């Protein structure tokens, strides 16, 4: 993508319901090669180092349905700076650009900025049992609020988009 072109950003968690940046449009999209997972200990936004919360990451394998946001070229650099400040606070995500398919009538393929979890980072949890995920979500509270609210807002957005996620729905039913 050149600096003169519009920027596409792929959201799969809180970016779907609280992007925090100006965008021209928002469209349903699929990102191949990664899936949504509660696989990141949150030490800042939804927890603390003493009582970590749990947030979503784009983990390797599968595919993920979410939202692609189109940002005007004139706001490209400001949007990237905002996302780096928001997503890279602990450097647990790797910023990358990947192909994504829009799931609307256009069926267009775009290159979207996204943040993949770094499996070598100390905050990467790997696969946790649902019960352990529930414990972490129940205890988590950080700068951006209660971890429970993060999970419930994500599930609400996924439901509105017609996306099913068995683990997140199981957690939401217990929160």
C-alpha positions in Angstrom: 0.0 0.0 0.0 1.3 3.4 -0.9 1.0 6.3 1.5 -1.4 7.9 -1.0 -3.9 5.1 -0.9 -6.7 4.5 1.6 -5.8 2.2 4.5 -7.8 -0.9 5.4 -7.7 -2.0 9.1 -9.0 -5.5 10.2 -10.8 -5.6 13.5 -11.7 -8.8 15.3 -12.1 -7.8 18.9 -12.6 -4.4 20.6 -11.7 -2.7 17.3 -15.1 -3.9 16.0 -17.1 -2.2 18.6 -14.7 0.6 19.6 -12.4 1.4 16.7 -11.4 4.8 18.0 -10.4 6.2 14.6 -12.2 7.9 11.8 -13.2 5.7 8.9 -15.0 6.0 5.7 -16.7 2.7 5.8 -16.9 -0.6 7.8 -17.5 -3.9 6.0 -17.7 -7.5 7.1 -14.5 -9.3 6.2 -12.5 -12.6 6.5 -8.8 -12.8 7.3 -7.3 -16.1 6.3 -4.4 -17.7 8.2 -5.4 -16.5 11.7 -8.2 -17.0 14.2 -9.7 -15.1 17.1 -8.6 -16.4 20.5 -8.5 -15.3 24.1 -4.8 -15.9 24.2 -3.2 -12.8 25.6 -2.7 -11.9 29.3 -3.7 -8.3 29.8 -1.5 -6.4 32.2 -2.7 -2.9 31.2 -6.1 -2.5 29.5 -8.1 -5.3 31.2 -5.8 -6.4 34.0 -2.6 -5.8 35.9 0.6 -7.9 36.3 -0.6 -9.0 39.7 -4.2 -9.9 38.5 -4.0 -10.3 34.7 -7.1 -10.2 32.5 -7.4 -11.9 29.2 -7.9 -10.3 25.8 -8.2 -11.5 22.2 -5.4 -12.1 19.8 -5.2 -13.1 16.2 -3.4 -16.5 16.6 -1.9 -18.6 13.8 -4.1 -20.9 11.7 -7.7 -21.0 10.5 -9.5 -17.9 9.5 -11.3 -15.0 11.3 -14.4 -13.1 10.4 -14.4 -9.5 11.6 -14.7 -6.0 10.2 -12.5 -4.2 7.7 -12.5 -0.4 8.1 -11.5 1.8 5.3 -9.6 4.9 6.4 -9.1 7.9 4.1 -5.5 8.2 2.8 -5.2 11.6 4.5 -5.7 10.0 7.9 -3.4 7.0 7.3 -0.4 8.1 9.4 -2.6 9.4 12.3 -4.6 6.1 12.3 -1.5 3.9 12.3 0.1 6.0 15.1 -3.2 5.7 17.2 -3.3 1.9 16.6 0.4 1.5 17.6 -0.2 3.3 20.8 -3.3 1.2 21.5 -2.2 -2.2 20.3 1.5 -2.1 20.9 1.6 -1.0 24.5 3.3 -4.2 25.6 4.5 -5.3 22.1 2.5 -8.6 22.3 1.2 -8.1 18.8 3.1 -8.0 15.5 1.9 -5.3 13.1 1.5 -6.7 9.6 -0.5 -6.2 6.5 -2.4 -9.3 5.2 -4.9 -10.0 2.5 -8.6 -9.9 3.7 -11.8 -10.6 1.7 -14.7 -8.3 2.1 -17.9 -10.4 2.7 -20.3 -8.0 1.1 -21.7 -7.8 -2.4 -18.3 -6.5 -3.7 -16.4 -9.7 -2.7 -13.3 -7.5 -3.0 -9.9 -8.5 -1.7 -8.0 -5.8 0.2 -4.7 -5.6 2.1 -5.5 -4.9 5.7 -3.4 -3.7 8.6 -3.8 -6.2 11.5 -2.1 -7.2 14.7 -1.1 -10.9 15.0 -0.2 -12.3 18.4 3.5 -13.0 19.0 3.6 -16.5 20.3 7.1 -15.9 21.8 5.9 -13.0 24.0 5.6 -13.7 27.7 1.9 -12.6 27.6 0.9 -15.2 25.1 -1.1 -17.8 27.0 -1.3 -20.6 24.5 -4.4 -22.7 24.8 -6.2 -22.3 28.1 -9.2 -24.3 29.3 -12.5 -22.5 29.3 -12.5 -22.6 33.1 -9.1 -20.9 33.3 -10.3 -18.3 30.8 -13.3 -17.6 33.0 -11.1 -17.1 36.1 -8.9 -14.6 34.3 -11.8 -12.7 32.8 -13.6 -12.5 36.2 -10.5 -11.1 38.0 -9.4 -8.7 35.2 -9.7 -5.0 35.6 -7.4 -2.4 34.0 -7.0 1.0 32.5 -9.8 0.3 29.9 -12.2 -1.2 32.4 -13.5 -4.5 33.5 -12.5 -7.6 31.6 -16.0 -9.0 31.8 -17.4 -6.0 29.9 -14.8 -6.5 27.1 -15.9 -10.1 26.6 -19.6 -9.3 26.7 -19.2 -6.3 24.3 -17.3 -8.5 21.9 -19.9 -11.3 22.0 -22.7 -8.7 21.4 -20.9 -7.4 18.4 -20.2 -10.9 17.0 -23.9 -11.8 17.5 -24.9 -8.7 15.6 -22.6 -9.7 12.7 -24.0 -13.3 12.7 -20.6 -14.7 13.9 -20.6 -17.7 16.3 -17.8 -18.3 18.7 -18.5 -21.2 21.0 -15.9 -20.3 23.6 -16.8 -16.7 23.9 -20.5 -17.6 24.0 -19.8 -20.1 26.8 -17.9 -17.4 28.7 -20.6 -14.8 28.2 -23.3 -17.2 29.5 -21.3 -17.4 32.8 -20.5 -13.7 33.1 
